[in-house]
């Protein structure tokens, strides 16, 4: 019997990963930090733990409860999503069991976390060094992982995709610009709002809509910016969306905007590409792996320009054809499911 323990914060990344691999295993447990009713993990068992080091007693309780779980269930594999303090505790708790560990980096955990201080730098290195195989969704992140460790840990590119197949034809587009990243400072949604304001001022057509999906700590501040700038007729906050509603906005939107300070390969970028949105992205190494500037999307260096207007000058049909081919070759569920299965087979057959 193939038994898997997943350790991860409960987010769309975990849900996409679960849907990718759940059919391979006979039994799956999930150690997570919250219960989210929006995500259906079917018959899997969810164990809620405190992942925050700010509550030391509960954090160390996580260690002892996890050791008990490992002893009771004797998992075939452990798959950790994101290099974090939860990953550190999992590695420590697993030491005596010698259960194989697959580690998936999410991007910022490799690109930003080591720069937070001595402890975090050592933590990231320790977790990587004590994993059997690492995965990441961007070649740039893979190279950063290899710089962090001197050990010859295999690192493979796998994407947590939920894309089956892109539409066969370009969906009919409307005057919609779509952003669906978290409403947190790292994603610079305020800059998207300011850019949309410049775009409207430079456009003869004032009927364009900026649709902002998702939620986060910055929501109240962002809503105030929209109200203060008198943009409430053109900017809509639609909150968390179902998969179908999210896909509906991708289908309607001409532009998709993602301009974070740091990132790996976001699932939303791949979804937007598959539905024929022209991607407008910040100048980050991971994005260059998908976007050729002014051909199948726009890479922004200067946030103070009318870059939304510039993006609309890109040949939409050509961009969609290029992006569809990229998704079919690299980013569908079937392609990436097989990559994970190959990794699991490799570890289980040793």
N, C-alpha and C positions, 0 to 999 in steps of 0.2 A: 504493500500500500504506500503510495506517494503522499506524504504529509508535509504541508508547507506552513510556516509561520511568517506572516508579513508584519514588519514593524514600520509604521508610518503615521504621520499626522493625517487626519481625515479630510481629504480635499479632493478636488476633481482629478488631480494627478494619481492619487491612490485608486480612485474609481476607474479611471481609464486603464491603469495597470491591471487591476483585478479582472476587468472584462477581457483583457488580452490573454491572460494565462490560466483563468480558473478551470477551464475544461481539461487541462493537462493533469491536474491533481485530483486525488480521491478525497482529500480532506484539507481544508484551509482554515486556519485561525488568523485573526487580525488583532494585533496589539496597537491601539491607537489612543489619541488624546481626547476624542470627542465622538459623540454619536450624532450622525447627521441623517435625518429621515429622508433627505433628498436622494440619498445614494442607497440602492438596494444591493446588498451583498449576498442575496439569496440565502443559502443554507449555511453560510460560514458563521463562525462564532466571533463576535467582537468583544474584546476585553479592553475596558477603558482604564488608562493609566495617566498619571501626571507626568508630563514630559519636561515641565519647567523646572530649571535649577533654582529658581527664585523661591521655591517652597521645598527646602532641603529634605524635610522629613518625608513628605509624600514622594519626592524624587527617589530617595533611597529605598522606600517601600516598593517602588516600581522594580528595583533591582531584585529584591528578595522574591516578590511575586512572580517575576519573570523566570527566575531560576526554578521556582516550583512548577511553573507551566512547562518549562523545558524538560524537567525530570519526569513529569506525568505523561506528556504526550510524545516524547521521543521523535521529534520532527526529522524528516529526511533532509530538509533544506530550510534555511532562513533567508528571506529576502528583505533587506533593509532599503527603504525609500528615503533618501536624503541623509546627508552627513550632518548629524546633530548630536546633542547630548543624549537623546534617546538611542541613537546609533552606538554611542560610546558605551552606555550601560548594557546594551544588547551584546556587544562584542565581549565585554567583561563577563557577563553572565553565561556566555556560551563557551568560555575557555575550556572547562573540563569536559564538556560534551563532545567537543571537536566536530560539531555539526557544520557542514559546509555553508558558507555565507556568500550570497550575492549582494553586492552593494550598488545601488543606482544613485548617482549624483544628479541633482536637479539644476545645477548651474551656479546660483549664488552661493551655495554651500562650499563650492570650490573657488569661485572667483572673489567672493567678498569675506566669508567667514574667517579664513586664516589671517586676515588683516585686522581683525577685531582685537587681537592681543595674543600674548604668549600662550595662554591656556588653549584658546581656540585653534591656534596654529598647530600645537602639539596634538590636540584632539583629532583634527582632520587627518593628520598624518598617521596617527595610531589606528584610526578606524580603517583607513585605506590599507595599511600594512597588514591588518588582521582579517582582511576579506580574501576570499578565494578568487573571485572575479568581480571586476567593476564594470558598470555600464554608464554611458552618458549619451545625451541626444545630439551633441554637437562635437565636431572634431576639435574645435578650440578648447572645449572643456576637457576632452580626453588628453590633450597635450599638457594642460595645466595639472591634471592628476599625475601624469608621468613626471612632471617637474617636482611635485611635492614628495614623492616617494622614490627611494633608490632601489627598492625591491622590484623584481620583475613580475609585478602583478598584471595579469591580462586585463586589458581595458577595451571594451567593444562598444561600437555605436549602435544603440537600440533606441527607438522612439516610442514613447507611451502614447501610441496613436489610438484614436477611436474612429478612424475613417475607413469605411468599407471600400467604396469606389466613388470617385468624383462624378458629378452629373455628366451625361454624354454631350450636352449642349450648354452653352453659356446661358445662365438664368437671366430673365428679363430684369434689368436694373432700374432702380428709382433714385431720386435725389437724396440719397442717404449716405452718411459717413458713420462708420461703426467702430466703437471701441468697447472691448469687453474684458479688459484686464482688471485686476483688483484696484479698489479705490484707496491706494496707499501711495505714499510719497515717492517710492522707488519707480512707480509707473508713470509719473508726471502727467496725470490726467489734466491738471490745471493748464499745462502747456498746450494740450490738445484743444482745450476750450479757448484759450487765447488765439491759437492758430485758426480755429473755426471763425472766431470773431473777425480776424483779418481777412479770411477768405470771403465772408459775407460782404464786407465793406468793398472788396475788389470785384464782386460779382454783380452782374445786372439782375441775376435771378436770386431773389431773397427767399425762395421756397425750400432751400436745402435744410435738411434735418441732421443734427448730430445725435446719435443714439448712444448713450453710455449705459452699458450693462454691468452687473457685478455689484459688490458692496465692499465696505472697508472703513478704516478709521478716518479717512479723509472726506467721507461723504458730506457731512454738514458744511465743511469749508468749501467744497466744490459747488454745492447747491447755492451757497451765499455768493460765490463768484458769478454764477449764471444769473442770479437775481440782480446783483449789483450792476452787471453789464447789460441788463435788459435783454437777455438772450432766451428768456423762458419760453418764447413762442417757437424757438428753433432747436432748443436743446432739451432732450428728455432723458431722465434717469429711470431706467426700467427694472433695476434690481436684479436679483438672481433669476435666471431664466431656465425653463425646461430645455432639454436637448432639442426638441422640435422647434420651439420658439427661437432658440439661438440660431439654428439652421435657417429659419425663415428670414432672420435679419441678414445673415450672410448672403442669402439668395438675392435679397433686395438691394444690398449696399453696393455702391460703386467703389468705395474706398474702405479699407480696414486700416486702422492706425494703432501702432504699438511703439512707444518711444521711451522704454524704461532706461534707467541708468546702467543696469546690468541684466544679463539674461542668457539662458541657454537657448534651446529651440522651443518656443511656446507652442502648445497644441493649437491654440487659437490661430496662430499664423498659418499653420498647415491647413486647418479647416477653412480659413478665409481664402487661401490659394485654391483649394479644391472647388470652392463655390464661385470662383471667378471674380472675387474682389481684387482690386489693385492694392497690394500691400504698401503701406507707408511706414517705414521703420527707422529707428535710430541707428547710428553708425557703430554697430557692435560686431565683433568677429563672428559670432554664431549666425547672425543674420546674413552675412556675406556668403555663407555656405548655401543659402537658398535664393538670394536676390542678386541679380545683376542690375546695377543702378540704371534707371531710366529705360530698362528693357522689360522686365517682368515685375517691376516695383520701383519704389523710390526710397533711397537711403539718405537720411537727413543729416547734414553737418551743422546747419545753422537754423536753430529753432525760431528765429525772429523773421524768417522770410514767409512768403505766401506759399508754403510747400504743398498745401492741399490743392491749390490751383495748379501748381506745377505737375502734380501727380495725375490730374485729369487729362493732361496732354499726352500721356503714354497710350500707345496703341492697345486698346482694351482687348480686342480679339487675339492679337499676337501674345499678349501677356497671359491671357487665360490658357491658350494652347500650350505655352511653355510650362506654366505652373501645373497644369493637369498632368503633363508627362512626368514632371518631377515627382508629384505625389504618387502616381502609379508605380514608379520605379523604387521609391525610397520610403514612403510614409503611410502605406495602408496597414490595416490591422493584420492582414495575412502575412505580409512581408516581415513585420516586426514580431509577430507571434512565433514564427519559425526561428527567428534569431534567439528568442528567449528559450524555446524548447531545445535548441542545440546546446545552449549553455547548461540547462538543467540536465540533459542527457550526459553531457561531458562530466559533470560533477557526480551524478548518481552512478555512473558506470565505472568510476575509478576503483 
